[in-house]
């Protein structure tokens, strides 16, 4: 019996973690967003759609932090799956040279 439990435990531990499925946040409906993004349930997905309806399309993945309940960690976890209108994954915006100089000046 213990051998079977050990085998079952090994199988469960070997199962991969949930991986997000690529989805266009500017066109998907709430149920598709909830099914596709890790850590996004129906309530957060509806909030994404409501924000999009009120403010227009998302220009970057980081703009999703303007949606109540969506934080930077959730975006980072799903970044490769968050698609924008060009169909490419939403990469993190690089600091521009002027922003980098301004940040250095503040230190």
Secondary structure, DSSP 8 states (H G I E B T S, - for coil): -HHHHHHHHHHHHHS-------EETTT--HHHHHHHSTT--HHHHHHHHHHHHHH---SSGGGGGGSTT--HHHHHHHTTTEE-TTSSB-------HHHHHHHHHH-
